Amino acid sequence: MQQGIAVMEPSRQEFRDAMARLGAAVTIVTTDGPAGRVGITASAVCSVTDSPPTLLVCMNRNSSLNPAVQANGVLCVNVLPGDAQELSNLFAGFTGADQVARFAFGNWSSLVTGAPALEEAVAAIDCGVEEVVEKGTHSVVFAQVRAIRLGAQRPALIWFSRNYHPVGLPG
């Protein structure tokens, strides 16, 4: 056996520890429509393809966002700037604020779909839901990009080693 290689299936904690070493952009994923205006902090977001432009967004099935996104059929991925830790914590539910109170912070507008877009975001990526795949504890959403608003070029917020870090400088 090679040193450091697990032979058996990794435990849930081992998997979580490994994922803590995988830096990820911190976003607030939002939706609005007949099922309500909802937003949560998420880091499980990535690009799938640029033709057509498509994102993958993973949501816990127990999240308040999950049924709202599936019913509304739209979402906006708001990439947070490096100084937005408080806003991230608010939408992560750490403060106990309800959905209405969460949206009282920051400046919100909408692009094409009606999902809330954060004015201060490094980028707001407005999408329509194309497909949802259920896997384990999560729903994996494939979302086709309908509109993009690029914010000011400044450091973005990432989550790495269970903590926030601003990263990147304008080129």
C-alpha positions as CSV (number, residue, x, y, z in Angstrom):
1,M,0.0,0.0,0.0
2,Q,1.3,3.5,-0.9
3,Q,1.5,6.0,1.9
4,G,-1.5,8.4,2.1
5,I,-3.8,6.3,-0.2
6,A,-7.0,5.0,1.4
7,V,-7.8,1.4,0.4
8,M,-11.3,1.4,1.7
9,E,-14.1,3.8,0.7
10,P,-13.5,7.1,2.4
11,S,-15.6,8.1,5.3
12,R,-18.0,11.1,5.1
13,Q,-15.5,13.1,7.3
14,E,-12.5,12.2,5.1
15,F,-14.4,13.3,2.0
16,R,-15.4,16.6,3.7
17,D,-11.8,17.2,4.8
18,A,-10.6,16.6,1.3
19,M,-13.2,19.0,-0.1
20,A,-12.1,21.6,2.4
21,R,-8.8,21.7,0.5
22,L,-10.6,22.4,-2.8
23,G,-11.0,26.2,-2.9
24,A,-14.3,27.4,-4.3
25,A,-15.9,30.7,-5.2
26,V,-18.5,31.9,-2.7
27,T,-21.8,32.8,-4.3
28,I,-25.3,33.7,-3.3
29,V,-27.7,31.7,-5.5
30,T,-31.2,33.3,-5.7
31,T,-34.5,32.7,-7.3
32,D,-37.9,34.5,-7.6
33,G,-41.2,33.6,-9.0
34,P,-44.5,31.9,-8.0
35,A,-42.6,29.8,-5.4
36,G,-41.1,32.9,-3.7
37,R,-38.0,34.9,-3.4
38,V,-35.2,32.8,-1.9
39,G,-31.4,33.0,-1.6
40,I,-28.7,30.9,0.0
41,T,-24.9,30.9,0.1
42,A,-23.4,28.2,-2.1
43,S,-19.9,27.2,-3.2
44,A,-20.9,24.1,-5.3
45,V,-21.2,26.0,-8.6
46,C,-19.1,25.5,-11.7
47,S,-19.2,26.0,-15.5
48,V,-20.2,23.1,-17.7
49,T,-19.8,24.5,-21.2
50,D,-19.7,27.8,-23.1
51,S,-21.8,26.5,-26.0
52,P,-24.5,27.0,-24.9
53,P,-23.3,28.8,-21.7
54,T,-24.3,26.5,-18.9
55,L,-23.6,26.3,-15.1
56,L,-23.9,23.4,-12.7
57,V,-25.4,24.3,-9.3
58,C,-25.6,21.8,-6.5
59,M,-28.3,22.3,-3.8
60,N,-29.0,20.2,-0.7
61,R,-32.4,18.7,-1.0
62,N,-33.3,20.1,2.4
63,S,-32.3,23.7,1.4
64,S,-35.1,26.2,1.2
65,L,-33.7,27.2,-2.2
66,N,-34.2,23.7,-3.8
67,P,-38.0,23.5,-4.1
68,A,-38.1,27.3,-5.0
69,V,-35.6,27.0,-7.9
70,Q,-37.3,23.9,-9.2
71,A,-40.7,25.5,-9.1
72,N,-39.6,28.9,-10.4
73,G,-37.4,27.5,-13.1
74,V,-34.8,30.3,-12.7
75,L,-31.8,31.2,-10.7
76,C,-29.1,33.8,-10.5
77,V,-25.5,33.0,-9.3
78,N,-24.1,36.1,-7.6
79,V,-20.3,35.8,-7.3
80,L,-19.3,37.6,-4.1
81,P,-16.5,40.2,-3.8
82,G,-13.7,39.6,-1.3
83,D,-15.2,41.9,1.4
84,A,-18.7,40.2,1.5
85,Q,-18.2,37.7,4.3
86,E,-21.1,39.2,6.4
87,L,-23.5,38.9,3.4
88,S,-22.3,35.3,2.8
89,N,-22.9,34.4,6.5
90,L,-26.4,36.1,6.4
91,F,-27.5,34.0,3.3
92,A,-25.8,30.9,4.8
93,G,-28.4,31.1,7.6
94,F,-25.8,31.8,10.4
95,T,-27.7,34.8,11.7
96,G,-31.2,33.2,11.8
97,A,-32.6,35.9,9.4
98,D,-35.5,34.8,7.3
99,Q,-35.6,35.3,3.5
100,V,-37.2,38.7,3.6
101,A,-34.6,40.0,6.1
102,R,-31.7,38.6,4.0
103,F,-32.7,40.6,1.0
104,A,-32.9,43.8,3.0
105,F,-29.0,43.8,2.8
106,G,-27.2,44.6,-0.4
107,N,-28.7,46.2,-3.4
108,W,-30.8,43.9,-5.5
109,S,-32.2,44.2,-9.0
110,S,-32.9,41.6,-11.7
111,L,-31.6,40.9,-15.2
112,V,-33.7,38.7,-17.6
113,T,-35.3,35.9,-15.5
114,G,-36.5,37.9,-12.5
115,A,-34.1,36.2,-10.1
116,P,-32.4,38.6,-7.7
117,A,-29.1,39.9,-8.9
118,L,-26.7,41.6,-6.4
119,E,-25.5,45.0,-7.7
120,E,-22.2,44.6,-5.7
121,A,-21.5,41.1,-7.2
122,V,-18.2,40.5,-9.1
123,A,-20.5,38.8,-11.6
124,A,-24.2,38.1,-11.6
125,I,-25.1,35.1,-13.9
126,D,-28.8,34.9,-14.6
127,C,-30.0,31.4,-15.7
128,G,-33.0,29.3,-16.6
129,V,-33.1,25.7,-15.2
130,E,-32.6,23.2,-18.0
131,E,-32.3,19.9,-16.1
132,V,-32.2,18.6,-12.5
133,V,-30.5,15.3,-11.5
134,E,-31.0,13.9,-8.0
135,K,-27.8,12.5,-6.5
136,G,-27.5,11.5,-2.9
137,T,-28.4,14.3,-0.6
138,H,-28.3,16.9,-3.4
139,S,-30.1,18.1,-6.5
140,V,-27.7,18.9,-9.3
141,V,-29.1,21.7,-11.5
142,F,-27.9,22.4,-15.0
143,A,-28.8,26.0,-15.7
144,Q,-28.5,27.7,-19.1
145,V,-27.2,31.3,-18.9
146,R,-29.6,33.9,-20.1
147,A,-27.8,37.1,-19.1
148,I,-24.6,38.2,-17.4
149,R,-23.7,41.4,-15.5
150,L,-20.0,41.9,-14.8
151,G,-19.3,44.0,-11.7
152,A,-16.2,46.0,-10.9
153,Q,-12.9,44.1,-11.2
154,R,-11.8,43.5,-7.7
155,P,-10.9,40.5,-5.5
156,A,-13.5,37.8,-5.2
157,L,-14.4,35.7,-2.1
158,I,-13.4,32.0,-1.9
159,W,-13.9,29.3,0.7
160,F,-10.8,27.3,1.4
161,S,-9.8,25.3,4.5
162,R,-13.2,26.1,6.1
163,N,-12.6,29.9,6.0
164,Y,-13.1,32.9,3.8
165,H,-10.2,34.3,1.7
166,P,-10.2,37.2,-0.8
167,V,-8.4,36.2,-3.9
168,G,-7.3,37.9,-7.1
169,L,-6.3,41.4,-8.1
170,P,-7.3,43.3,-11.2
171,G,-4.8,42.6,-14.0
